[in-house]
Amino acid sequence: MITEILLVLIAFFLAMIIFVDNQSASPKKKMEFSKKVFFGISLMVSLVVLFSLYMIWETKNLYPLGYLIPAIFGEMSIATGFYFNKAKAENKIKIRNDGERQMQAMSKRNFDNEIPKGRK
């Protein structure tokens, strides 16, 4: 019984990832893979927590919480760390590129506004 429920949850998880990819805001811009992973992991964590709450309600047994919840939230923390680390690296590149563009614009402006020494 539990195996079938887990298989249904996994199928639902995969279907949601495909559905989210196909329903993006603009057809030209695809969702980044890291966002798909983060969304999928978040969805899976939510489903496992809901499933755990239901099964605990039915069986009146809190023993599975000691193993299931820390494991699933450990996976969530790894996905969150990966996503934030990737965003940090991308932002460093953007900041560096913006700084270079600003320096080029400033040097061009200063060069254009410079008065030749022979004229007053």
C-alpha positions as CSV (number, residue, x, y, z in Angstrom):
1,M,0.0,0.0,0.0
2,I,2.7,2.5,1.0
3,T,4.7,1.6,-2.1
4,E,1.8,2.4,-4.4
5,I,1.3,5.7,-2.6
6,L,4.9,6.6,-3.0
7,L,4.9,5.7,-6.7
8,V,1.8,7.9,-7.2
9,L,3.6,10.8,-5.3
10,I,6.7,10.4,-7.5
11,A,4.6,10.3,-10.7
12,F,2.8,13.4,-9.5
13,F,6.1,15.1,-8.7
14,L,7.4,14.4,-12.2
15,A,4.1,15.5,-13.9
16,M,4.3,18.8,-12.0
17,I,7.8,19.5,-13.2
18,I,6.7,18.8,-16.8
19,F,3.5,20.9,-16.4
20,V,5.4,23.9,-14.9
21,D,7.9,23.8,-17.7
22,N,5.1,23.8,-20.4
23,Q,3.1,26.5,-18.7
24,S,5.8,29.1,-18.4
25,A,4.9,32.8,-18.8
26,S,6.5,33.4,-22.1
27,P,7.0,30.6,-24.6
28,K,10.5,31.8,-25.6
29,K,11.9,31.8,-22.0
30,K,12.2,28.3,-20.5
31,M,12.4,27.8,-16.7
32,E,15.9,27.3,-15.5
33,F,16.8,23.7,-14.4
34,S,17.8,24.8,-10.9
35,K,14.3,26.4,-10.4
36,K,12.7,23.1,-11.6
37,V,14.8,21.2,-9.1
38,F,14.0,23.6,-6.3
39,F,10.3,23.6,-7.1
40,G,10.2,19.8,-7.4
41,I,12.0,19.3,-4.1
42,S,9.7,21.8,-2.4
43,L,6.7,20.0,-3.8
44,M,8.0,16.6,-2.7
45,V,8.7,17.9,0.8
46,S,5.2,19.2,1.0
47,L,3.7,16.0,-0.2
48,V,5.8,13.9,2.2
49,V,4.8,16.0,5.2
50,L,1.1,15.8,4.3
51,F,1.4,12.1,3.7
52,S,3.2,11.7,7.1
53,L,0.6,13.7,8.9
54,Y,-2.2,11.6,7.4
55,M,-0.5,8.3,8.2
56,I,0.3,9.4,11.7
57,W,-3.3,10.4,12.2
58,E,-4.5,7.0,11.0
59,T,-2.0,4.8,12.8
60,K,-1.5,7.0,15.9
61,N,2.2,6.2,15.7
62,L,4.8,9.1,15.9
63,Y,7.8,6.8,15.4
64,P,8.2,7.6,11.6
65,L,8.6,11.3,12.3
66,G,12.0,10.6,13.8
67,Y,13.4,9.4,10.5
68,L,11.2,10.6,7.7
69,I,10.9,14.3,8.5
70,P,14.7,15.0,9.1
71,A,15.6,13.0,6.0
72,I,13.2,15.0,3.7
73,F,14.1,18.3,5.2
74,G,17.8,17.5,4.9
75,E,17.2,17.0,1.2
76,M,15.4,20.3,1.1
77,S,18.2,22.1,2.8
78,I,20.7,20.7,0.3
79,A,18.5,21.9,-2.6
80,T,18.1,25.3,-1.0
81,G,21.9,25.7,-0.5
82,F,22.6,24.6,-4.1
83,Y,20.0,27.1,-5.4
84,F,21.3,30.0,-3.3
85,N,24.9,29.2,-4.1
86,K,24.1,29.2,-7.8
87,A,22.3,32.6,-7.5
88,K,25.3,34.0,-5.6
89,A,27.7,33.0,-8.4
90,E,25.4,34.4,-11.1
91,N,25.0,37.7,-9.2
92,K,28.8,38.0,-8.8
93,I,29.1,37.8,-12.5
94,K,26.4,40.3,-13.1
95,I,27.9,42.8,-10.6
96,R,31.3,42.4,-12.2
97,N,29.9,43.0,-15.7
98,D,27.9,46.0,-14.6
99,G,31.0,47.5,-12.9
100,E,33.0,47.1,-16.0
101,R,30.3,48.7,-18.1
102,Q,30.0,51.6,-15.7
103,M,33.8,52.1,-15.7
104,Q,33.8,52.1,-19.5
105,A,31.0,54.6,-19.6
106,M,32.7,56.9,-17.1
107,S,36.0,56.8,-18.9
108,K,34.3,57.5,-22.2
109,R,32.4,60.5,-20.6
110,N,35.6,61.8,-19.1
111,F,37.5,61.4,-22.3
112,D,34.7,63.2,-24.3
113,N,34.5,66.1,-21.8
114,E,38.2,66.7,-21.6
115,I,39.3,70.1,-23.0
116,P,42.3,70.0,-25.3
117,K,45.4,71.7,-23.7
118,G,46.0,74.0,-26.7
119,R,42.5,75.7,-26.5
120,K,41.1,77.9,-23.7
